[in-house]
Amino acid sequence: MQNVQDWRERGTEDANTISMRICQEGHANALALNRECNQIAVAGRSLLKVYAIYSDGFTEVCNMRGGKNQNLSYSSNDVAWSSLDSNILATAATNGVVSVWDLSRFGQKKQLHVYNEHERTAHTVGFDIHDPHILVSGSQDGTIKQFDIRNEKSSYTYYSNSESVRDVKFSPHMQYVISAVSENGTVQLWDLRKGDKSILQFTAHSGPVYTCDWHPTKNWLATGSRDKQIKIWNMDGKASLEHTIHTIAVVGRVKWRPDRTYHIASCALVVDYSIHVWDIRRPYIPFASFNDHTNVTTGIAWKGDNSQLLLSTSKDSTIYRHAFKDATRPALKANAQGASLGHRGDISFARKIKLIPTETITHGSKINSFVNRRRPTNTDEQFHLAQSDVCQFILKPSVKEKPTRPKTRINFCNFFFSTLDIQLRRKLHI
């Protein structure tokens, strides 16, 4: 075994946050954890390695692209680890080849099967979480292949009627059922025992869908798209939209956070290098963010059931193990007050909740205070459901003025909030 050259501890004595630079040319396109969560596989155009995860760093266990193994079948878009056998890996290659690897094999001959059946690029692979022998793949050719890794050929082909299948995931709640997302914006559910037609299909996004992930405890499916949205679908019966998260960039990966019902992590395909963790009940600002990568993040995975550790890889050729306590909290920096001026001279003002009694304003109407009186629900860590007052000030025109011929006149409205010790002075043209 070879120690990775460039890893370092960051900040904490117990090595909760560790970064490492991969000693290879090129970058990783995907990562996967084994069942015990003590090894990580990273795969890319010129990279296919397995590292052991220790408290003080990473150690290279296996390099499947060493020596003369440099053909296109090793150039990977995705990697998946069997959920039941820690020696079995699968990769999806840029030339359409799906490979199965057995790490228990001696020497360099670890490639167990080479399935050369897709006509175009293979984007994704995934193992059945119930049956260790069943593997599925999705391709640019619009097909989904099912393999029994004990056999030399695929067992069945499912036709999505789409130009490209970008991600496929097995449902943890319904055995034999997979979800598939496509570039035409659709989501399909397939029962692997009924291959002639999908059991459910619906349009989820206005652009290509690149990723999906099943919630570990609820029958929810998360989808991420080029439209910069993450959508949460309730899959009980017909799919119904539960939540929509608005991000700033094309969504490349999503992954539910273990032991946190409403938390989901995401990374972008372009522009945004950060990893964001969202509370789906607060769709416009991340609950937490990791800003360590210096290029686009290409893979994310929570360390098993540990909701405090997140692993990621990137086009900057690094792997990070992030400690959640080191994440930044964008919500804590957000301004809790806001004001807006309408074109008719109306002013709306929002602030942190505190009841303001109804008062009368000179030359104006009463302050209408609308207060949300619901008690906030219990949430974890620093997150809470924000509540606020919304106050609206409406100036009444003078009775001497004709409504059909508005005159240019300046009124000064003085509003004083003793709780904020702020005096607002605005010039309104009526």
Buried (B, 14 or more C-beta within 10 A) or exposed (E): EEEBEEBEBBEEEEBBBBBBBBEBEBBBBBBBBBEEBBBBBBBBBBBBBBBBBEEEBBBBBBBBBEEEBEEEBBBBBBBBBBBBBBBBBBBBBBBBBBBBBBBEEEEBEBBBBEBEBBEBBBBBBBBBBEBBBBBBBBBBBBBBBBBBBEEEEBBBEBBBEBEBBBBBBBBBBBBBBBBBBBBBBBBBBBBBEEBEEBEBBBEBBEBBBBBBBBBBEBBBBBBBBBBBBBBBBBBEEEBEEBBEBEBEBBBBBBBBBBEBBBBBBBBBBEEBBBBBBBBBEBBEBBBBBBEBBEEBBBBBBBBBEEBBBBBBBBBBBBBBBBBBEBBBBBBEEEEEEEEEEEEEBEBEBBBEBEEBEEEEBEEBEEBEBEBEEEEEEEBBEEBEBBBBBBBBBBBEBEEEEEEEEEEEEEBEBEBEBEEBEEEBEBEBEB
